[in-house]
Amino acid sequence: NIYISITMNCFIPRRKSLKLGILALLVAILNTTAAFAQQEVTTHIVKKGETLYGIAATYGLTIEDIEQANPKRMGKKLKKGTKLHIPSLTAKRKETEQARRDSLAAIEANGLTHLVQTGNTLESLAQQYGVGVDDIKHANPQLAPAFNLQAGTTIVIRPAKNACLPQGFNHIKMAVMLPLSAKGIAADRSMEFYRGLLLAANELKHEGKHITIYAYDEPAKADSINQQIAKIQADGVHFLIGPIQPSHLNIAANALKGTNIKMLVPFISTFDKVLTNPNVYMLNTPAQQKCQMAANLLRDSFDGNLKVILAEAALPTETDTPAQATKQPKSDKQAEFAVQLFNSLKSLGIPTAKTSQVFTPAMLAAQAQGNHHLLVIPAFSDKEQLDSLATIMTDFHAIYPEISASLLGNSDWLDEGLNNSKTELLSRVDTYIFTSSFYNPGDAQTANFERTYWGWFKQDLLKTTPRMGLLGYDCAKALIHGLSIYGADYTTQELQMSFLQSDIQFERIGTGSGYVNKSNYLIHFSPSGIEKISPKK
């Protein structure tokens, strides 16, 4: 008699409002386990004070499951005594298990696909996927006779017929070490991330996932975490998410290197251990890899028909003096990334130019080169200067409608979400924004998550980029699905999944190294609408 179970050794924060939210979720999860062990329930009579969120969680279902089973009652306020049909989970489990078997059969028959990265060799890929070099050659006859790997091309990885298929874990164990009881923005973001993770686990349990989540409150940076790491190792955890303090990250990475426990660094993008420790996974892509991803995506999106203009001079505003108008801005992360991206595009053979003087529409028009699309990259992030640049780009489109040109924005521009005025401005200028995450409140699934989050915790998501609750949710889905299919050979490269905000996919950055998240895309704002552009497969 198979039933779904989630065991959670949850940290309960001291703050009363948060405590009640976590406890409500935990009670629903434990009640779900009990419900599955009993006779199948087909009808639920609504009690006073019950919500759709709570009813769905009680039976291990999603809100969509309840809505689909009760189409005539949806959109109406739940009243005491209302009868709801509860769909059977048996068919769902059979369907999920059959899909898993079909997926494994497809891997055996057709192999996996791999996007070749710089530095990949037949030997390194054979080691990474556990196949022979001859297996890769046999599966990719188009590479003969030289069998040279070119970055950006896709090859097939097909194991020999007698090779073992990935063996997923039946019982997935994850640990979280975040500052859940501390005060400040870092703690608030950590708590929201943790809540999103719990909601994903709560949802995935009805797919047959057996999950244990151990939560640890990360101590102050001066305190040791050796005791917690020892407990995590003793519990046989598969993945540790966190910690976030640099000193704690080093301790954890050193302790877990060479073990069977993988470690996800959730928030920071700079951690040298990823270069030498194969157990380290970076959720926030390091700047060097992020820059190369952006360059490749821009080149491919415009089919190489692109000319890049780096606007590195300060822009005049209404209050500028002549001296201030030519003063160089202070260095910031946006400026550093802009320069790195400019150089990466240049190394790919993309025509480039720099403007060291005050930027004007005529100056941009002078850079027109054949049919090349002009892309302006600002090397500054000051809001006043960016507003000036937006005005100049608007004037440019009005004066030179025959010249195709766009502005490359920064993901920070999306911090406060997309209101009508901001969307209109970005569209009028024809803006591309490179980002590893995109919060779209108009998406039905995202809106449903936000309703569920509010239902459990009585709080809205923080207005950050990315939204931490959505990031925790996407992260949990990627890890749990990957571990259930690949087990010790964890990877999400071939998982056919949909995410709410971040398309989490990990790739190794070098021989003997760890992994980085390769989630990246362009959000294009144009007069015709908003378009999400993903890397070509």
C-alpha positions in Angstrom: 0.0 0.0 0.0 2.0 3.0 -1.3 1.3 6.4 0.1 3.1 9.7 0.1 5.1 10.9 3.0 7.1 14.0 3.9 9.0 14.1 7.2 10.2 17.6 8.2 12.4 18.4 11.1 11.5 22.1 10.7 13.1 25.0 12.4 10.3 27.0 14.0 11.3 30.7 14.2 10.7 32.8 17.3 8.6 35.4 15.6 5.0 34.5 16.3 3.5 35.3 12.9 6.1 33.2 11.1 5.8 30.4 13.6 2.1 30.1 13.0 2.6 30.0 9.2 5.2 27.2 9.4 3.2 25.3 11.9 0.1 25.5 9.7 2.0 24.1 6.8 3.6 21.3 8.9 0.2 20.3 10.3 -1.3 20.1 6.8 1.7 17.9 5.6 1.4 15.5 8.5 -2.4 15.4 8.1 -1.8 14.5 4.4 0.3 11.5 5.4 -2.4 10.2 7.7 -5.1 10.7 5.0 -3.2 8.7 2.5 -2.9 5.8 4.9 -6.7 5.6 5.3 -9.5 4.8 2.9 -9.6 6.9 -0.3 -11.7 10.0 0.2 -14.0 11.1 -2.7 -16.1 13.9 -1.1 -15.1 16.7 1.3 -17.7 18.7 3.2 -16.4 22.2 3.8 -16.1 23.3 7.5 -16.3 26.8 8.9 -13.1 28.8 8.2 -11.6 26.3 5.7 -9.9 27.6 2.6 -9.2 26.1 -0.8 -5.5 26.2 0.1 -5.9 24.2 3.3 -8.2 21.6 1.7 -5.8 21.0 -1.2 -2.9 20.6 1.2 -4.9 18.2 3.5 -5.3 15.7 0.6 -1.9 16.3 -0.9 -3.3 18.0 -4.0 -2.8 21.3 -5.7 -5.4 24.0 -6.0 -5.7 23.2 -9.7 -6.6 19.6 -8.8 -9.5 20.7 -6.7 -10.6 23.3 -9.3 -10.5 20.8 -12.2 -12.6 18.3 -10.2 -15.2 20.9 -9.2 -15.5 23.3 -12.2 -19.0 24.4 -11.4 -18.1 25.5 -7.9 -14.9 27.5 -8.7 -15.0 31.2 -8.6 -17.6 31.0 -5.8 -16.9 31.7 -2.1 -16.6 28.5 -0.1 -19.4 28.1 2.4 -19.8 25.7 5.3 -21.5 22.5 4.2 -20.4 22.8 0.5 -19.5 19.4 -1.0 -16.3 19.2 -3.0 -15.2 16.2 -5.1 -11.6 15.1 -4.2 -9.9 13.5 -7.2 -8.3 10.1 -6.8 -4.5 10.1 -6.4 -4.1 6.6 -7.6 -4.3 7.5 -11.3 -2.0 10.4 -10.7 0.6 8.2 -9.2 0.3 5.7 -12.0 0.6 8.4 -14.5 3.7 9.9 -12.8 5.4 6.5 -12.5 4.7 5.7 -16.1 6.1 9.0 -17.2 9.3 8.2 -15.3 9.6 4.8 -16.9 9.0 6.4 -20.3 11.7 9.0 -19.6 14.2 6.4 -18.7 13.3 4.3 -21.7 13.8 7.3 -23.9 17.2 7.9 -22.4 18.2 4.4 -23.1 16.9 4.5 -26.7 17.8 8.0 -27.7 20.4 9.2 -25.3 20.8 12.6 -23.7 21.7 15.8 -25.4 24.7 17.9 -24.3 25.4 21.5 -25.3 29.2 21.6 -25.8 31.0 24.2 -23.6 34.4 25.7 -24.0 36.9 23.2 -22.6 34.8 20.1 -23.1 36.6 17.1 -24.4 35.5 13.6 -25.3 37.4 12.3 -22.3 35.8 14.8 -19.8 32.3 14.2 -21.2 32.8 10.4 -21.0 33.8 10.8 -17.4 31.0 13.2 -16.6 28.3 10.9 -18.0 29.8 7.6 -17.1 30.1 6.3 -20.7 33.0 5.4 -23.0 34.7 7.7 -25.5 33.8 5.3 -28.2 30.1 5.5 -27.1 30.1 9.2 -27.7 31.8 8.8 -31.1 29.3 6.1 -32.1 26.4 8.3 -31.2 27.7 11.3 -33.1 28.9 10.2 -36.5 28.6 13.8 -37.8 31.8 14.6 -35.9 33.9 12.1 -37.9 36.7 11.8 -38.7 38.4 14.4 -36.5 35.7 14.3 -33.7 36.5 17.8 -32.6 34.1 19.4 -30.2 32.9 23.0 -31.1 31.5 25.1 -28.3 27.8 25.8 -28.8 27.0 22.6 -30.8 24.8 19.8 -29.4 25.9 16.2 -29.3 24.2 13.0 -28.1 25.3 11.1 -25.1 24.1 7.5 -25.4 25.3 4.8 -23.0 26.1 1.3 -24.2 23.1 -1.1 -24.2 24.5 -2.8 -21.1 25.2 0.4 -19.2 23.3 1.2 -16.1 20.5 3.8 -16.3 20.4 6.6 -13.7 19.2 5.3 -10.3 17.1 7.8 -8.6 16.6 8.1 -4.8 13.3 6.8 -3.4 13.8 8.8 -0.2 15.2 12.3 -0.8 17.0 14.0 2.2 17.7 17.7 2.1 19.1 20.1 4.7 18.7 23.8 4.8 21.1 26.1 6.8 20.0 29.7 6.7 19.7 32.5 9.2 16.0 32.0 9.9 15.7 33.7 13.3 18.0 36.6 12.6 16.9 40.1 11.9 17.5 42.2 8.8 17.0 41.8 5.0 19.2 38.8 4.7 17.1 36.9 7.2 13.9 38.0 5.7 15.0 36.8 2.2 16.3 33.5 3.7 12.9 32.9 5.4 11.0 33.6 2.2 13.3 31.3 0.3 12.7 28.6 2.9 9.0 29.0 2.7 9.0 28.7 -1.1 11.0 25.5 -0.7 8.5 24.1 1.8 5.6 24.9 -0.5 7.3 23.0 -3.4 7.9 20.0 -1.2 4.3 20.1 -0.1 3.1 20.1 -3.7 5.5 17.4 -4.9 4.5 14.9 -2.2 1.3 14.0 -4.1 3.6 12.9 -7.0 5.0 10.1 -4.9 8.0 11.9 -3.6 9.2 10.8 -0.1 11.2 13.8 1.3 12.9 14.6 4.6 13.9 18.2 5.1 16.2 19.1 8.0 16.3 22.8 8.8 19.1 24.5 10.7 19.2 28.0 12.0 22.6 29.4 10.8 24.4 31.0 13.7 26.3 34.3 13.7 29.3 34.4 11.4 31.7 34.2 14.4 30.2 31.0 15.6 31.1 27.5 14.4 28.9 25.2 12.4 31.0 22.1 12.8 28.3 20.5 15.0 25.6 21.1 12.4 27.8 19.7 9.6 28.5 16.6 11.6 24.8 16.0 12.1 24.1 16.6 8.4 26.7 14.0 7.5 25.3 11.5 10.0 21.8 11.9 8.7 22.9 10.9 5.1 21.6 14.1 3.5 21.9 14.3 -0.3 21.9 18.1 -0.7 22.7 20.9 1.7 21.3 24.4 0.8 23.4 27.1 2.5 24.9 28.4 4.6 25.3 32.1 3.5 28.1 33.4 5.7 31.4 33.3 3.8 33.3 31.7 6.8 30.6 29.1 7.1 30.6 28.4 3.4 34.3 27.5 3.5 33.8 25.2 6.5 30.9 23.4 4.8 32.7 23.1 1.4 35.9 21.7 3.0 33.9 19.2 5.1 31.7 17.9 2.3 34.4 17.7 -0.4 34.8 14.0 -1.4 31.6 13.0 0.3 28.2 12.1 -1.2 26.7 15.3 0.0 26.3 18.1 -2.5 26.2 21.7 -1.4 24.1 24.5 -3.0 25.3 28.1 -2.5 22.0 29.9 -2.7 22.6 33.7 -2.8 26.1 34.9 -3.5 27.8 34.7 -6.9 31.5 34.7 -5.8 32.8 31.5 -4.2 36.2 30.3 -5.3 35.6 26.7 -4.0 33.3 26.1 -7.1 36.5 26.0 -9.2 38.0 23.0 -7.4 35.2 21.3 -5.5 32.8 19.1 -7.6 30.3 19.0 -4.7 29.7 22.8 -4.9 26.7 24.1 -6.9 26.2 27.9 -7.4 22.6 29.0 -7.7 23.7 32.6 -8.5 26.0 32.3 -11.6 29.5 33.8 -11.1 30.2 37.0 -13.1 32.6 35.4 -15.5 30.2 32.6 -16.6 27.3 35.0 -16.5 29.0 37.4 -18.9 29.9 34.6 -21.4 26.3 33.3 -21.3 25.0 36.8 -22.0 27.5 37.3 -24.9 26.5 34.0 -26.5 22.8 34.7 -26.1 23.0 38.1 -27.6 25.1 36.9 -30.6 22.7 34.0 -31.3 19.5 36.1 -30.8 20.7 38.6 -33.5 22.3 35.8 -35.7 25.6 37.7 -35.4 24.1 40.8 -37.1 24.9 43.1 -34.2 27.1 46.1 -33.4 27.6 46.9 -29.8 28.1 50.5 -28.5 29.4 50.9 -24.9 28.2 54.2 -23.4 30.8 54.8 -20.8 30.6 58.6 -20.4 28.4 60.3 -17.8 25.2 61.8 -19.3 24.1 65.4 -18.8 21.0 66.1 -16.7 19.2 69.3 -16.1 21.3 70.1 -13.1 24.7 69.2 -14.6 27.4 71.8 -15.0 29.7 71.5 -18.1 32.4 70.1 -15.8 30.0 67.5 -14.4 28.8 66.5 -17.8 32.2 65.0 -18.7 32.9 63.6 -15.3 33.3 59.8 -15.3 30.9 57.9 -13.0 32.2 55.9 -10.1 32.9 52.2 -10.7 30.0 49.9 -9.9 28.9 46.4 -10.6 26.8 47.4 -13.6 29.8 49.2 -15.1 32.1 46.2 -14.5 29.6 43.8 -16.1 29.1 46.1 -19.0 32.8 46.3 -19.8 33.2 42.5 -19.4 30.2 41.9 -21.7 31.5 44.4 -24.2 34.9 42.6 -24.3 33.3 39.1 -24.5 31.2 40.2 -27.5 34.2 41.7 -29.1 36.1 38.4 -28.7 33.2 36.7 -30.5 33.8 38.9 -33.5 30.9 41.3 -32.9 31.7 44.8 -34.2 32.1 47.2 -31.2 32.6 50.9 -30.5 32.9 53.1 -27.4 31.6 56.5 -26.7 33.8 58.5 -24.4 31.9 61.8 -24.9 28.4 63.0 -24.0 26.0 60.6 -25.7 23.7 62.0 -28.4 21.3 60.6 -31.1 23.7 61.9 -33.8 26.6 60.1 -32.2 24.7 56.8 -32.1 23.5 57.3 -35.8 27.1 57.8 -36.8 27.8 54.2 -35.6 25.4 52.7 -38.1 27.1 50.0 -40.1 25.2 48.3 -42.9 22.2 46.4 -41.6 23.7 45.7 -38.2 21.4 46.2 -35.3 22.9 48.7 -32.8 22.8 47.7 -29.2 23.7 50.3 -26.6 25.2 49.0 -23.3 25.3 51.7 -20.5 28.4 51.4 -18.2 26.6 53.0 -15.3 23.6 52.4 -13.1 22.7 55.8 -11.7 19.0 56.3 -12.2 19.3 60.0 -13.3 21.8 59.1 -16.0 19.7 56.1 -17.2 16.6 58.4 -17.4 18.7 60.7 -19.6 19.8 57.8 -21.8 16.2 56.7 -22.2 15.2 60.2 -23.4 18.1 60.2 -25.8 17.2 56.7 -27.2 13.5 57.9 -27.6 14.7 60.9 -29.5 17.0 58.7 -31.7 14.0 56.4 -32.7 12.0 59.5 -33.7 14.9 61.1 -35.7 16.3 58.0 -37.3 13.5 55.5 -37.7 15.4 53.7 -40.5 18.2 52.6 -38.1 17.5 49.6 -35.9 18.7 50.2 -32.3 18.0 48.9 -28.8 19.1 49.4 -25.2 20.5 46.6 -23.1 19.1 47.0 -19.5 20.1 45.6 -16.2 18.0 43.1 -14.2 18.0 45.6 -11.3 15.5 47.6 -13.4 12.9 45.0 -12.6 13.3 45.2 -8.8 10.0 47.0 -8.3 8.1 44.9 -10.8 6.5 46.1 -14.0 4.0 48.8 -13.8 2.4 50.3 -16.8 4.6 53.4 -17.0 7.8 51.4 -16.7 6.7 48.8 -19.3 5.7 51.7 -21.6 9.1 53.3 -21.2 11.1 50.1 -21.8 9.0 49.2 -24.8 9.3 52.7 -26.4 13.1 52.5 -26.1 13.1 48.9 -27.4 14.9 47.4 -24.4 16.5 44.0 -23.8 17.2 42.9 -20.3 19.6 40.0 -19.6 18.6 38.1 -16.5 18.7 34.7 -14.8 15.1 35.2 -13.5 12.0 36.9 -14.6 9.1 37.6 -12.3 5.9 37.8 -14.3 2.9 38.6 -12.0 0.6 38.2 -15.0 1.5 34.5 -15.3 -1.3 32.3 -14.1 0.9 29.8 -12.2 2.9 32.6 -10.6 -0.3 34.3 -9.5 -1.5 31.0 -8.1 1.8 30.6 -6.1 1.4 34.1 -4.7 -2.2 33.3 -3.5 -1.0 30.1 -1.9 1.9 31.9 -0.2 -0.5 34.5 1.2 -2.9 31.7 2.3 -0.2 30.1 4.3 1.9 32.9 5.6 -0.3 36.0 5.4 2.5 38.0 3.8 3.3 39.2 0.3 6.6 38.3 -1.4 9.4 40.8 -0.9 9.9 43.1 -3.8 13.4 41.8 -4.7 15.0 40.5 -7.8 14.7 37.6 -7.8 11.6 37.0 -5.7 13.0 34.7 -3.0 9.9 32.7 -2.4 9.7 31.8 -6.1 13.4 31.1 -6.2 13.1 28.6 -3.2 10.1 27.0 -5.0 11.9 26.6 -8.3 15.1 25.4 -6.5 13.3 22.7 -4.6 11.5 21.4 -7.7 14.8 21.2 -9.6 16.7 19.4 -6.8 13.9 17.0 -5.8 13.1 16.0 -9.4 16.8 15.7 -10.2 17.6 13.5 -7.2 14.5 11.3 -7.8 15.7 10.6 -11.4 19.5 10.7 -11.3 20.2 10.0 -7.6 23.9 10.1 -6.9 24.5 11.2 -10.5 22.5 14.3 -9.9 22.0 16.7 -12.8 19.1 18.8 -14.1 20.3 19.1 -17.6 17.7 16.9 -19.2 14.8 17.5 -16.9 11.8 18.6 -19.0 10.3 21.0 -16.4 8.5 24.3 -16.2 9.6 26.9 -13.6 7.9 30.0 -12.3 10.8 32.4 -12.3 14.3 30.7 -12.8 14.9 27.9 -15.3 17.4 26.2 -13.0 19.9 24.1 -15.0 23.4 23.2 -13.7 26.5 22.7 -15.8 30.1 22.0 -14.8 32.6 24.8 -15.6 35.8 22.8 -15.8 37.5 19.5 -15.1 37.3 18.7 -11.4 35.2 21.8 -10.7 31.7 22.4 -9.3 28.6 23.5 -11.1 26.9 26.8 -11.9 23.3 27.6 -12.8 23.1 28.3 -16.5 19.6 29.8 -16.3 19.6 32.9 -18.5 17.5 34.7 -21.0 16.7 38.0 -22.5 13.4 39.9 -21.8 12.6 42.0 -24.8 10.3 45.0 -24.3 9.1 46.4 -27.7 6.0 48.2 -28.9 4.5 44.8 -29.9 4.8 43.4 -26.4 7.1 41.5 -24.0 9.0 38.5 -25.3 11.2 36.0 -23.3 14.2 34.8 -25.4 15.9 31.6 -24.2 19.2 30.2 -25.4 19.0 28.0 -28.5 19.2 24.3 -27.8 
